[in-house]
Amino acid sequence: MDQGDEADGQTANAEFSIRIAAGINAFTCDEWNGFAGTTRGGTENGYNPLISYAFLSALEDSGCAVRRTGWQGHHLRLENAQGRLLGAVACYLKSHSQGEYVFDHGWSDAFERAGGRYYPKLQCAVPFSPVTGPRLLVSRGEDSATVKAGLAAGLKAVTEKLGVSSAHVTFAQESDVATLEATGFLHRTDQQFHFFNEGFSTYDDFLATLASRKRKAMKKERREALANDISIDRLTGKDLTEKAWDDFFAFYMDTGSRKWGRPYLNRQFFSLIGERMADDILLVMAKRNGRYIAGAINFIGSDALYGRNWGCIEDHPFLHFEVCYHQAIDFAIERKLKVVEAGAQGEHKLARGYRPVTMHSAHYIAHPGLRNAVADYLRRERREVERMGEILEEHTPFRKDLEE
């Protein structure tokens, strides 16, 4: 369906229609900011800057998340019979599975070997961002359960009307997954590592929760990271100049090209987020001999810090851990943020005070044969993720007497 087409449906006793918007700019900023969790000051869900209008529009306006790159906007608008906007889903028609961090390459390969066509598919997510957040967005003042059920039913209906293989709602909140499961989506889990601020007043308060040997190792690592006359700057708000973005982009391109072959974000994207949401951004930059040599970008929510991209042009022992993980903990404690989400994967985060956390996604597979095969695989995968989480939790650096 193109923009303006509808998939009619009903949830409870309320009639609704789903319209597809070809870009975030089909919504007004005020409309998008009316969804819970998308702007500061809301009381529901907390503010997540990665689902803000500023962030998503920057991805599209810069050309990073557009049809040419395989991220064609197919955002869902849920409206009542009078045309009032009730809710939305940030959704993309995908021609590949890159930039998602929840891997379905095995599913696509198997389906296409069997004669099916896996792409295009629908991806309900924040592009290039393995960060948990609300996916079924509800306008403030509306009944959350009713609207979310309508969005889940609408997403399933759109998948079937478009004739695509599947719809994937990734890095979703558990409440959204429960609603999607009730509509026929399959539940998938994965693992990340997050730092939890247990009311610490200082970094030393956090260190006191670690076993003695781990505490000494952490202090030594941080000293050695800055041993070569390296200093750390934190840039946010008006400090995010174009020169700072030039430096960070050089790091991002150098490291990203080696890790992924082709980085997802372009230089214009960083300028746009600097213009539109500078107070929600933290750049941690490492300096040596008067120039920046490494950096990490973070986004500041109402109660969480979201670590995203890192890069460097000089390699120094432990600098990656200092810039990405230790500095994030420092900042979260200072700002009284409850959580640091430090991105996908990385068991090395465990030794730096980050705990294993289960992540959730939901998947609607249209073809019955593929759906049954994926459902069987996910049952086994969920058990393995749970088992691995229990094992990892046993190897956290925290004092056992405090955990008991």
TIKESE-340767 format. One record per atom (N, C-alpha, C): x, y, z; atom name. Coordinates in steps of 0.2 Angstrom, whole numbers. Each point is the difference from the previous one (the first is absolute). Layout:
// residues N
     xx     yy     zz  atom
      X      Y      Z    CA
...
***
This chain:
// residues 404
     xx     yy     zz  atom
      4     -6      0     N
     -4      6      0    CA
      4      6      0     C
     -2      5     -4     N
      4      7      0    CA
     -3      4      5     C
      3      6      1     N
     -2      5      5    CA
     -8      1     -1     C
     -4      0      5     N
     -7      2     -1    CA
     -4     -6      0     C
      3     -6     -2     N
     -4     -6     -1    CA
     -2     -3      7     C
     -5     -4      1     N
     -3     -2      7    CA
      0     -7      0     C
      1     -3      6     N
     -2     -7      2    CA
     -5      1      6     C
     -7     -1     -2     N
     -5      1      5    CA
      0     -6      5     C
     -2      1      6     N
      0     -5      5    CA
     -4      2      6     C
      0     -4      5     N
     -4      2      6    CA
      3     -3      6     C
      1      3      5     N
      2     -2      7    CA
     -5      2      5     C
     -1     -5      4     N
     -6      1      5    CA
     -6      2     -4     C
     -3      6      2     N
     -5      3     -3    CA
      1      6     -4     C
      6      2     -1     N
      2      6     -3    CA
      3     -1     -7     C
     -4      3     -5     N
      3     -1     -7    CA
      6      5     -1     C
      4     -3     -4     N
      6      4     -1    CA
      3     -1     -7     C
      4      4     -3     N
      3     -1     -6    CA
      8      1      1     C
      4     -4     -4     N
      7      0      0    CA
      2      4     -7     C
      4      5      0     N
      2      3     -6    CA
      8      0      0     C
      3     -1     -5     N
      7      0     -1    CA
      3      6     -2     C
      5      3      4     N
      3      6     -2    CA
      7     -2     -2     C
      2      3     -6     N
      6     -1     -4    CA
      6      3      4     C
     -1      4      5     N
      6      3      3    CA
     -3      3      7     C
      5      1      5     N
     -2      3      6    CA
     -3      7     -1     C
      3      3     -5     N
     -3      7     -1    CA
     -7      0     -2     C
     -3     -6     -2     N
     -7      0     -1    CA
     -4      1      7     C
      3      0      5     N
     -3      2      7    CA
      3      7      1     C
     -4      4      4     N
      3      6      2    CA
      4     -2      6     C
      5      5      2     N
      4     -1      6    CA
     -5      0      6     C
     -5      4      0     N
     -5      0      6    CA
     -3     -7      0     C
     -2     -3     -5     N
     -4     -6      0    CA
      5     -6      3     C
      6      0     -3     N
      5     -5      3    CA
      1      1      7     C
      1      6      2     N
      2      2      7    CA
     -6     -1      5     C
     -6     -2     -3     N
     -6     -1      4    CA
      0     -8      2     C
      5     -4     -3     N
      0     -7      2    CA
      4      0      7     C
     -2     -5      4     N
      4     -1      7    CA
      7     -2     -2     C
      4      3      4     N
      7     -2     -1    CA
      5      3     -5     C
     -3      5     -4     N
      3      3     -6    CA
      3      7      2     C
     -2      2      6     N
      3      7      1    CA
      1      1      8     C
      4      4      2     N
      1      1      7    CA
     -6      3      3     C
     -1     -1      6     N
     -5      3      4    CA
     -6     -5      1     C
     -1     -5     -5     N
     -5     -5      1    CA
      1     -5      6     C
     -6     -2      3     N
      1     -4      5    CA
      0     -8     -1     C
     -3     -1     -6     N
      0     -7     -2    CA
      6     -3     -4     C
      3     -6      2     N
      5     -3     -3    CA
      7      3      1     C
      0      7      2     N
      6      4      0    CA
      2      2     -7     C
      5      4     -1     N
      2      3     -6    CA
      5     -4     -3     C
     -1     -2     -6     N
      5     -4     -4    CA
      2      4     -6     C
      6      3      0     N
      2      5     -6    CA
      0     -4     -7     C
      1     -6      0     N
      1     -4     -6    CA
     -7     -1     -4     C
     -5      1      4     N
     -7      0     -4    CA
     -3      7      0     C
      4      5      1     N
     -2      7     -1    CA
     -1      2     -7     C
     -4      5     -1     N
     -1      2     -7    CA
      7      3     -3     C
      4      3      4     N
      6      3     -2    CA
      5     -6     -2     C
      0     -5      3     N
      5     -5     -2    CA
     -2     -4     -6     C
     -7     -2      0     N
     -2     -4     -6    CA
      0      5     -6     C
     -2      6      0     N
      0      4     -5    CA
      7      2     -3     C
      5      0      5     N
      7      1     -3    CA
      2     -6     -4     C
     -2     -6      2     N
      2     -6     -3    CA
     -3      0     -8     C
     -6      2      0     N
     -3      1     -7    CA
      3      6     -4     C
      0      6      3     N
      2      6     -3    CA
      7     -1     -3     C
      4     -3      4     N
      7     -1     -2    CA
      1     -5     -6     C
     -5     -4     -1     N
      1     -5     -5    CA
      3     -7      3     C
      0     -1      6     N
      3     -6      3    CA
     -6     -5      0     C
     -6      1      2     N
     -5     -4      0    CA
     -6      1     -5     C
      2     -1     -6     N
     -5      1     -5    CA
      0     -6     -5     C
     -4      1     -5     N
     -1     -6     -5    CA
      7     -2     -3     C
      4      5     -2     N
      6     -2     -3    CA
      5     -4      4     C
     -1      1      7     N
      5     -4      4    CA
     -4     -7      3     C
     -6     -1     -3     N
     -4     -6      2    CA
     -4      1      6     C
     -1      6      2     N
     -5      2      6    CA
     -5      5     -2     C
     -5     -3     -4     N
     -5      4     -3    CA
     -6      1      6     C
     -1      7      1     N
     -5      1      5    CA
     -7     -3     -1     C
     -3     -4      5     N
     -6     -2     -1    CA
     -3      0      7     C
      0      6      3     N
     -2      2      7    CA
     -8     -1      0     C
     -2     -3      6     N
     -8     -1      0    CA
     -3      5      5     C
     -5      3     -3     N
     -4      5      4    CA
     -7     -4      2     C
     -2      0      6     N
     -6     -3      2    CA
     -5      6      1     C
     -5      0     -3     N
     -5      5      1    CA
     -7     -2      1     C
     -4      3      4     N
     -7     -2      1    CA
     -4      2     -6     C
     -7     -1      1     N
     -5      1     -5    CA
      0      8     -2     C
      2      4      5     N
      0      7     -2    CA
      6      3     -2     C
      5     -4     -1     N
      7      2     -3    CA
      4      2      6     C
     -1     -1      6     N
      4      2      5    CA
      6     -5      1     C
      6      3      1     N
      6     -5      0    CA
      0     -3      7     C
      0     -7      0     N
      0     -3      7    CA
      7     -3      1     C
      4     -2     -5     N
      6     -3      2    CA
      4     -1     -7     C
      6     -3      1     N
      4     -1     -6    CA
      6     -5      1     C
      3     -2     -5     N
      5     -5      0    CA
      6      3     -5     C
      6      1      2     N
      5      2     -4    CA
      2     -7     -4     C
     -1      0     -6     N
      1     -6     -4    CA
      3      1     -7     C
      4     -5     -2     N
      3      1     -7    CA
     -1     -6     -4     C
      0      1     -6     N
      0     -6     -5    CA
      7     -1     -2     C
      2     -6      2     N
      8     -2     -1    CA
      1     -5     -6     C
      5      2     -3     N
      3     -5     -6    CA
      6     -4      2     C
      1      0      7     N
      6     -3      2    CA
     -1     -1      8     C
      5     -3      3     N
      0      0      8    CA
      6      3      3     C
      3      5     -3     N
      5      4      3    CA
     -2      5      5     C
      4      2      5     N
     -1      5      4    CA
     -6     -1      5     C
     -1     -7      2     N
     -6     -1      4    CA
      2     -3      7     C
      6     -4      0     N
      2     -3      6    CA
     -4     -6      3     C
     -5     -2     -3     N
     -4     -6      2    CA
      0     -4     -7     C
      4     -5      0     N
      2     -3     -6    CA
     -5     -5     -3     C
     -2      1     -6     N
     -5     -5     -3    CA
      3     -3     -7     C
      6      1     -1     N
      3     -2     -6    CA
     -1     -8     -1     C
      0     -4      5     N
     -1     -7     -1    CA
     -7     -1     -2     C
     -5      4      3     N
     -7     -1     -2    CA
     -1      2     -8     C
      3      5     -2     N
      0      2     -7    CA
      3     -5     -5     C
      6     -2      2     N
      3     -5     -4    CA
     -4     -7     -1     C
     -3     -2      6     N
     -4     -6      0    CA
     -6      1     -5     C
     -3      5      1     N
     -7      2     -3    CA
      2      0     -8     C
      5      4     -2     N
      1      0     -7    CA
      3     -6     -3     C
      4     -4      4     N
      2     -7     -3    CA
     -6     -4     -1     C
     -6      1      4     N
     -6     -4     -1    CA
     -4      3     -6     C
      2      5     -3     N
     -4      3     -5    CA
     -4      7      2     C
      0      2      6     N
     -3      6      2    CA
      4      6     -1     C
     -4      6      1     N
      3      6     -1    CA
      0      4      7     C
      6      1      3     N
      0      2      7    CA
      0      8      0     C
      3      3     -5     N
      0      7      0    CA
     -5      3     -6     C
     -3      5      1     N
      0      5      6    CA
     -3     -3      6     C
      1      3      5     N
     -3     -1      7    CA
     -1      6      3     C
     -4      0      6     N
     -1      6      4    CA
      4      0      6     C
      3      5      2     N
      5      1      6    CA
     -3      5      4     C
     -2     -1      6     N
     -3      5      4    CA
      6      1      6     C
      3      5     -1     N
      6      1      4    CA
      3      7     -1     C
      5      2      4     N
      4      6     -2    CA
      6     -2     -4     C
      1      2     -6     N
      5     -2     -4    CA
      7      1      3     C
      4     -6      0     N
      7      0      2    CA
      1      1      7     C
     -5     -2      4     N
      0      2      7    CA
     -3     -6      5     C
      4     -4      2     N
     -2     -5      5    CA
     -2      2      7     C
     -5      4      0     N
     -2      3      6    CA
     -7     -1      2     C
     -2     -3      6     N
     -6     -1      2    CA
     -4      6      0     C
     -7      0     -2     N
     -4      6      0    CA
     -7     -2     -1     C
     -5      4      1     N
     -7     -1     -2    CA
      0     -1     -8     C
     -4     -5     -2     N
     -1     -1     -8    CA
     -7      2     -2     C
     -4     -2      5     N
     -8      2     -2    CA
     -1      6      4     C
      0      6     -4     N
      0      6      3    CA
     -7      3      1     C
     -2      2      6     N
     -7      2      1    CA
      0      7      2     C
     -5      4     -3     N
     -1      7      1    CA
     -2      1      7     C
      3      5      4     N
     -2      1      7    CA
     -7      1      0     C
     -3     -3      6     N
     -7      1      1    CA
     -5     -5     -3     C
      3     -5     -4     N
     -3     -5     -3    CA
      1     -6      4     C
     -5     -5     -1     N
      0     -6      4    CA
      6     -5     -3     C
      5     -1      4     N
      6     -3     -3    CA
     -1     -7     -2     C
     -4     -4      4     N
     -1     -7     -2    CA
     -4      0     -7     C
     -5      4     -1     N
     -4      0     -6    CA
      4      2     -6     C
      4      5      1     N
      4      3     -6    CA
      5     -5     -2     C
      4     -3      5     N
      5     -5     -1    CA
     -3     -6     -4     C
     -6     -2      2     N
     -3     -6     -3    CA
     -1      2     -7     C
     -3      6     -1     N
     -1      2     -7    CA
      6      1     -4     C
      5      2      2     N
      7      1     -3    CA
      2     -7     -2     C
      0     -5      5     N
      2     -7     -2    CA
     -4     -3     -5     C
     -7      1      0     N
     -4     -3     -5    CA
      1      3     -7     C
      1      7      1     N
      2      3     -7    CA
      6     -2     -3     C
      5     -1      4     N
      7     -2     -3    CA
     -1     -7     -3     C
     -4     -4      3     N
     -1     -7     -3    CA
     -4      1     -7     C
     -5      4      1     N
     -4      1     -6    CA
      4      3     -6     C
      4      5      1     N
      5      3     -5    CA
      4     -5     -3     C
      3     -4      5     N
      5     -5     -3    CA
     -3     -5     -5     C
     -6     -2      2     N
     -4     -4     -5    CA
     -2      4     -6     C
     -3      6      0     N
     -2      3     -6    CA
      6      2     -4     C
      6      2      2     N
      5      1     -4    CA
      3     -6     -3     C
     -1     -6      3     N
      2     -6     -3    CA
      7     -1      2     C
      3      3      5     N
      7     -1      2    CA
      1     -6      4     C
      6     -3      1     N
      1     -6      4    CA
     -2      1      7     C
      2      6      3     N
      0      0      8    CA
      0      7      2     C
     -1      1      7     N
      1      6      3    CA
      4     -1      7     C
      4      4      1     N
      5     -1      6    CA
      0      6      4     C
     -2     -1      6     N
      0      6      5    CA
      6     -2      5     C
      5      4      0     N
      6     -2      3    CA
      2      5      6     C
      4     -2      5     N
      1      4      6    CA
     -6      3      3     C
     -5     -4      1     N
     -6      2      2    CA
     -1      0      8     C
     -4      4      3     N
     -2     -1      7    CA
     -4     -6      1     C
      1     -4      5     N
     -4     -6      1    CA
     -7      1      0     C
     -3      6      2     N
     -7      1     -1    CA
     -2      0     -7     C
      4      3     -4     N
     -2      0     -7    CA
      0     -7     -3     C
      5     -4      2     N
      1     -7     -3    CA
     -6     -4      3     C
     -2      1      6     N
     -6     -4      2    CA
     -6      1     -5     C
     -1      7     -1     N
     -6      1     -5    CA
      1     -3     -7     C
      6      0     -2     N
      1     -2     -7    CA
      0     -8      0     C
      2     -3      6     N
     -1     -8      0    CA
     -7     -1      0     C
     -5      4      3     N
     -7     -2      0    CA
     -3      1     -7     C
      4      3     -4     N
     -3      1     -7    CA
      3     -5     -5     C
      5     -4      2     N
      3     -6     -4    CA
      7      1     -1     C
      3      5      3     N
      7      1     -1    CA
      4     -5      4     C
      6     -2     -2     N
      5     -4      4    CA
      5      4      4     C
      1     -3      6     N
      4      4      5    CA
      7     -3     -1     C
      5      5     -1     N
      7     -2      0    CA
      4      4      6     C
      5     -3      2     N
      4      3      5    CA
      7      0     -2     C
      4      5      3     N
      7      0     -1    CA
      3      4      6     C
      7      1      0     N
      4      2      6    CA
      3      7     -1     C
      0      4      5     N
      4      6      0    CA
      3      1      7     C
      4      5      1     N
      3      1      6    CA
     -1      8      2     C
     -3      1      6     N
     -2      7      2    CA
      3      1      7     C
      1      6      1     N
      2      2      7    CA
     -6      3      3     C
      0     -2      7     N
     -6      3      4    CA
      3      4      5     C
     -3      6      1     N
      2      5      5    CA
     -4     -1      6     C
      2     -4      5     N
     -3     -1      6    CA
      0      6      5     C
     -2      6     -2     N
      0      5      4    CA
      7      3      2     C
      5     -2     -4     N
      7      2      2    CA
      1      8      0     C
      3      3      5     N
      2      7      0    CA
      6      1     -3     C
      5     -5      0     N
      6      1     -3    CA
      3     -6     -4     C
      5      1     -4     N
      3     -6     -3    CA
      3     -5      5     C
      2      3      5     N
      3     -4      6    CA
     -6     -5      3     C
     -6      3      0     N
     -5     -4      3    CA
     -1     -6     -4     C
      0      1     -7     N
      0     -6     -4    CA
      5     -5      1     C
      6      3      0     N
      6     -5      1    CA
      0     -4      6     C
     -4      3      5     N
      0     -4      7    CA
     -5     -6     -1     C
     -4      0     -5     N
     -4     -6     -1    CA
      4     -6     -4     C
      6      1     -2     N
      4     -5     -4    CA
      4     -4      5     C
      2     -6     -2     N
      5     -4      4    CA
      6      4      0     C
      4     -1      5     N
      7      4      1    CA
      4     -1     -6     C
      1     -6     -3     N
      4     -1     -6    CA
     -2      3     -6     C
     -7      0     -1     N
     -3      3     -6    CA
      1      8      1     C
     -1      2      6     N
      1      8      1    CA
      7      2     -1     C
      5     -3      2     N
      7      1     -2    CA
      1      0     -7     C
     -3     -5     -4     N
      1     -1     -7    CA
     -3      6     -4     C
     -6      2      3     N
     -3      6     -3    CA
      4      6      0     C
      2      2      6     N
      4      6      1    CA
      6      0     -4     C
      4     -6      0     N
      6     -1     -4    CA
     -2      1     -8     C
     -5     -2     -2     N
     -2      0     -7    CA
     -1      7     -2     C
     -4      4      4     N
     -1      7     -1    CA
      6      4      0     C
      5     -1      4     N
      6      4      0    CA
      4     -2     -6     C
      0     -6     -2     N
      4     -2     -6    CA
     -3      3     -6     C
     -6      1      0     N
     -4      2     -6    CA
      3      8     -2     C
      1      3      5     N
      2      7      0    CA
      8      1      1     C
      4     -5     -1     N
      7      0      2    CA
      4      4     -5     C
     -2      0     -6     N
      4      4     -6    CA
     -2      7     -1     C
     -1      4      6     N
     -2      7      0    CA
     -6      1     -4     C
     -5     -5      2     N
     -7      1     -3    CA
     -4      3      5     C
     -4      4     -2     N
     -5      3      4    CA
     -7     -1     -3     C
     -5      1      4     N
     -7     -1     -3    CA
     -4      6      1     C
     -4      2     -6     N
     -5      5      0    CA
     -7     -2     -1     C
     -5      2      4     N
     -7     -1     -2    CA
     -3      6     -3     C
     -3     -1     -6     N
     -3      5     -4    CA
     -7     -1      0     C
     -4      5      1     N
     -7      0      0    CA
     -3      7     -2     C
     -6      0     -2     N
     -3      7     -1    CA
      4      4     -5     C
      2      6      2     N
      3      5     -4    CA
      7     -2     -2     C
      3     -5      4     N
      7     -2     -1    CA
      0     -5     -6     C
     -5     -2     -3     N
      0     -4     -6    CA
      0      4     -6     C
      6      2     -2     N
      2      5     -5    CA
      1     -5     -7     C
      0      3     -5     N
      1     -3     -7    CA
      7     -3      0     C
      5      3      4     N
      6     -3      0    CA
      0     -6      4     C
     -3      0      6     N
     -1     -6      4    CA
     -3     -6     -4     C
     -5      2     -4     N
     -3     -5     -4    CA
      5     -3     -6     C
      3      5     -3     N
      6     -2     -5    CA
      4     -6      3     C
      3      2      7     N
      4     -5      3    CA
     -3     -6      1     C
     -6      0      3     N
     -3     -6      2    CA
     -2     -4     -6     C
     -2      3     -6     N
     -2     -4     -6    CA
      6     -3     -3     C
      6      3      1     N
      6     -3     -2    CA
      2     -7      4     C
     -2      0      6     N
      1     -6      4    CA
     -5     -5     -2     C
     -6      2     -1     N
     -6     -4     -2    CA
      2     -4     -6     C
      2      4     -5     N
      1     -3     -7    CA
      6     -5      0     C
      5      2      4     N
      6     -4      0    CA
     -1     -7      4     C
     -3      0      5     N
     -2     -6      4    CA
     -6     -4     -3     C
     -5      4     -3     N
     -6     -3     -3    CA
      2     -4     -6     C
      5      3     -4     N
      2     -3     -6    CA
      3     -6      1     C
      4     -1      5     N
      4     -6      2    CA
     -5     -5      3     C
     -5      2      3     N
     -5     -5      4    CA
     -5     -2     -5     C
     -3      4     -4     N
     -6     -1     -4    CA
      1      0     -7     C
      5      3     -3     N
      1      1     -7    CA
     -2      7     -2     C
     -7      1      2     N
     -3      7     -2    CA
     -4      2      6     C
      3      5      3     N
     -4      3      6    CA
     -7      3     -3     C
     -5     -1      5     N
     -7      2     -2    CA
     -1      7      0     C
      3      4      4     N
     -2      7      1    CA
      5      5     -4     C
     -3      5     -3     N
      4      5     -4    CA
      2      6      4     C
      4      5     -2     N
      2      6      3    CA
     -6      4      2     C
     -5      1     -5     N
     -5      4      1    CA
     -5     -2      6     C
      0     -6      1     N
     -4     -2      6    CA
      2      3      6     C
      7      0      1     N
      2      3      6    CA
     -1      7      1     C
      0      4     -5     N
     -1      7      0    CA
     -8      1      2     C
     -4     -4     -3     N
     -7      1      1    CA
     -2     -2      7     C
      3     -5      3     N
     -2     -2      7    CA
      4      6      5     C
      5      2     -2     N
      3      6      3    CA
     -4      6      0     C
     -4      1     -5     N
     -4      6      0    CA
     -7     -1      3     C
     -2     -6      0     N
     -7     -2      2    CA
     -1     -3      8     C
      6     -2      2     N
     -1     -4      7    CA
      7      0      4     C
      3      6     -1     N
      7      0      3    CA
      0     -1      8     C
     -5      2      3     N
      0     -1      7    CA
     -1     -7      2     C
     -2     -4     -5     N
     -1     -7      2    CA
      5     -5     -2     C
      6      3     -2     N
      6     -3     -3    CA
      6      1      5     C
      4     -5      1     N
      6      0      4    CA
      5     -3     -5     C
      5      4     -2     N
      6     -3     -3    CA
      6      0      5     C
      2     -6      1     N
      6     -1      4    CA
      6     -1     -4     C
      5      5      0     N
      5      1     -4    CA
      7     -1      3     C
      5     -4     -3     N
      6      0      3    CA
      5      4     -4     C
      4      3      4     N
      5      5     -3    CA
      7     -2      2     C
      5      1     -5     N
      7     -1      1    CA
      4      5     -5     C
      5      3      3     N
      4      5     -4    CA
     -4      5     -3     C
     -5      2      3     N
     -4      6     -2    CA
     -6     -2     -5     C
     -1     -6     -2     N
     -5     -2     -5    CA
     -4     -6      3     C
     -6      0     -2     N
     -4     -6      1    CA
      2     -6     -4     C
      0     -6      4     N
      2     -6     -3    CA
     -5     -6      0     C
     -5      1      4     N
     -5     -5      1    CA
     -6      3      3     C
     -6     -3     -1     N
     -6      3      3    CA
     -6     -5     -1     C
     -5      1      5     N
     -6     -4      0    CA
     -6      5      0     C
     -5     -2     -3     N
     -7      4      0    CA
     -5     -4      4     C
     -3      4      5     N
     -5     -2      4    CA
     -6      4     -1     C
     -6     -3      2     N
     -6      4      0    CA
     -3      0      7     C
     -2      6      2     N
     -3      1      7    CA
     -7      0      1     C
     -3     -5      3     N
     -7     -1      1    CA
     -2      3      7     C
     -6      0      2     N
     -2      2      6    CA
      2     -4      6     C
      2     -6     -1     N
      2     -5      5    CA
      6     -5     -2     C
      2      1     -6     N
      5     -4     -3    CA
      5      3     -5     C
      6     -2      0     N
      5      2     -5    CA
      1     -6     -5     C
     -1      2     -6     N
      0     -5     -6    CA
      7      1     -4     C
      4     -5      1     N
      7      0     -3    CA
     -1     -3     -7     C
      3      4     -5     N
     -1     -2     -7    CA
      6     -2     -4     C
      3      5     -3     N
      6     -1     -4    CA
      7      2      3     C
      5     -4     -2     N
      7      2      2    CA
      4      0     -6     C
      6      4      1     N
      5     -1     -5    CA
      6      3      2     C
      6     -1     -3     N
      6      3      2    CA
      5      0     -6     C
      5      4      0     N
      5      0     -5    CA
      7     -1      3     C
      0     -2      7     N
      6     -2      3    CA
     -2     -6      5     C
      4     -5      0     N
     -2     -6      4    CA
      4      1      7     C
     -3      0      6     N
      3      0      6    CA
     -3     -5      5     C
      4     -4      4     N
     -3     -5      4    CA
     -6      3      5     C
     -5     -3     -1     N
     -6      1      5    CA
     -4      6     -2     C
      3      4     -5     N
     -4      6     -1    CA
     -7     -1     -2     C
     -1     -5     -4     N
     -7     -1     -2    CA
     -5     -1      6     C
      3     -4      5     N
     -4     -1      6    CA
     -1      6      4     C
      5      4      0     N
     -1      7      4    CA
     -5      4     -3     C
      1      1     -7     N
     -5      5     -3    CA
     -7     -2     -1     C
     -1     -7     -1     N
     -7     -3     -1    CA
     -3     -2      7     C
      3     -3      4     N
     -3     -3      6    CA
      1      4      7     C
      6      1      1     N
      2      3      7    CA
     -3      8      0     C
      1      3     -5     N
     -2      7     -1    CA
     -8      0      0     C
     -3     -4     -3     N
     -7     -1      0    CA
     -3     -1      8     C
      3     -4      3     N
     -2     -1      7    CA
      1      6      4     C
      6      4     -1     N
      1      6      4    CA
     -5      5     -2     C
     -2      1     -6     N
     -5      4     -2    CA
     -7     -1      3     C
     -2     -7      0     N
     -6     -2      2    CA
     -1      1      8     C
      5     -1      4     N
      0      1      7    CA
      0      8      1     C
      3      4     -4     N
      0      7      1    CA
     -7      3     -1     C
     -3     -3     -6     N
     -7      3     -2    CA
     -5     -4      4     C
      1     -5      4     N
     -5     -4      3    CA
     -4     -4     -5     C
      3     -2     -5     N
     -4     -4     -5    CA
      0     -7      3     C
     -5     -4     -2     N
     -1     -7      3    CA
      4     -5     -3     C
      1      1     -7     N
      2     -6     -4    CA
      5      3     -5     C
      5     -4     -2     N
      4      1     -6    CA
     -1     -6     -4     C
     -2      1     -6     N
     -1     -5     -5    CA
      6      1     -5     C
      5     -5      0     N
      6      2     -4    CA
      0     -4     -6     C
     -6     -1     -4     N
      0     -3     -6    CA
      0     -8      0     C
      1     -2     -6     N
     -1     -7     -1    CA
      6     -4      2     C
     -2     -7      2     N
      6     -5      1    CA
      5      3      5     C
      6     -4      0     N
      5      2      4    CA
      1     -2      7     C
      2     -7      1     N
      1     -2      6    CA
      5      3      4     C
      5      3     -3     N
      5      4      4    CA
     -3      6      4     C
     -6      2     -1     N
     -3      5      4    CA
     -2     -3      7     C
      0     -7      1     N
     -2     -3      6    CA
      5      2      6     C
      7      0     -2     N
      5      2      4    CA
      0      7      2     C
     -3      4     -3     N
      0      7      1    CA
     -7      3      4     C
     -3     -5      3     N
     -6      2      4    CA
     -7      0     -4     C
      0     -3     -6     N
     -6     -1     -3    CA
     -3     -7      1     C
     -7      0      0     N
     -3     -6      2    CA
     -3     -3     -7     C
     -1     -7      0     N
     -4     -2     -6    CA
     -7      1      1     C
     -3      2     -6     N
     -7      2      0    CA
     -4     -3     -6     C
     -6     -3      1     N
     -3     -3     -6    CA
     -4      5     -4     C
      1      0     -7     N
     -3      4     -4    CA
     -5     -3     -4     C
     -5      3     -2     N
     -6     -3     -3    CA
     -2      3     -7     C
     -3     -5     -4     N
     -2      3     -7    CA
     -6     -5     -2     C
     -4      2     -5     N
     -6     -4     -2    CA
      0      0     -7     C
     -2     -6     -3     N
      1     -1     -7    CA
     -7     -3     -3     C
     -3      3     -5     N
     -5     -3     -3    CA
      2     -3     -7     C
     -1     -7     -1     N
      2     -3     -6    CA
     -6     -2     -3     C
     -1      2     -7     N
     -6     -1     -3    CA
     -1     -7     -3     C
      6     -3     -2     N
     -1     -7     -3    CA
      0     -5      6     C
     -5     -4      0     N
     -1     -5      5    CA
      6     -5      2     C
      3     -2     -6     N
      5     -5      1    CA
      6      4      3     C
      2      5     -2     N
      6      4      3    CA
     -2      2      7     C
     -6      2      1     N
     -2      2      7    CA
      1     -6      5     C
     -2     -6     -2     N
      0     -5      4    CA
      8     -2      2     C
      4      1     -6     N
      7     -2      1    CA
      3      5      5     C
     -1      7     -1     N
      3      5      4    CA
     -3     -1      7     C
     -6     -1      1     N
     -3     -1      7    CA
      4     -5      4     C
      1     -6     -4     N
      4     -5      3    CA
      7      2      2     C
      3      3     -4     N
      7      3      1    CA
      0      5      6     C
     -5      4      0     N
      0      5      5    CA
     -1     -3      7     C
     -4     -5      1     N
     -1     -3      6    CA
      6     -3      3     C
      4     -3     -5     N
      7     -2      3    CA
      5      6      1     C
     -1      5     -4     N
      5      6      1    CA
     -2      3      7     C
     -6      1      1     N
     -2      3      7    CA
      3     -4      6     C
      0     -6     -1     N
      2     -4      6    CA
      8      1      0     C
      3      0     -5     N
      8      1      0    CA
      1      7      2     C
     -3      5     -2     N
      1      7      3    CA
     -1      1      7     C
     -5     -4      3     N
     -1      0      7    CA
      5     -3      4     C
      2     -6     -3     N
      6     -4      3    CA
      6      4      0     C
      2      4     -5     N
      6      4     -1    CA
      0      6      5     C
     -6      3      0     N
     -1      5      5    CA
      2     -2      7     C
     -3     -6      2     N
      2     -2      7    CA
      7     -1      1     C
      4     -3     -5     N
      7     -1      0    CA
      4      6      1     C
     -2      5     -4     N
      3      6     -1    CA
     -1      4      7     C
     -6      0      3     N
     -1      3      6    CA
      5     -2      6     C
      2     -7     -1     N
      4     -2      5    CA
      7      2      0     C
      2      4     -6     N
      6      2     -1    CA
      1      8      0     C
     -5      3      3     N
      0      7      1    CA
      6      2      5     C
      2      6      0     N
      6      2      5    CA
     -3      2      7     C
     -6     -1      1     N
     -3      3      6    CA
      2     -5      6     C
      0      4      6     N
      1     -4      6    CA
     -6     -5      2     C
      2     -6      1     N
     -5     -5      1    CA
     -4      1      7     C
      3      3      5     N
     -3      2      6    CA
     -6      5     -1     C
      1      4     -5     N
     -5      5     -1    CA
     -6     -3     -4     C
      2     -4     -4     N
     -6     -3     -4    CA
     -4     -5      4     C
      3     -3      5     N
     -3     -5      4    CA
     -5      4      5     C
***
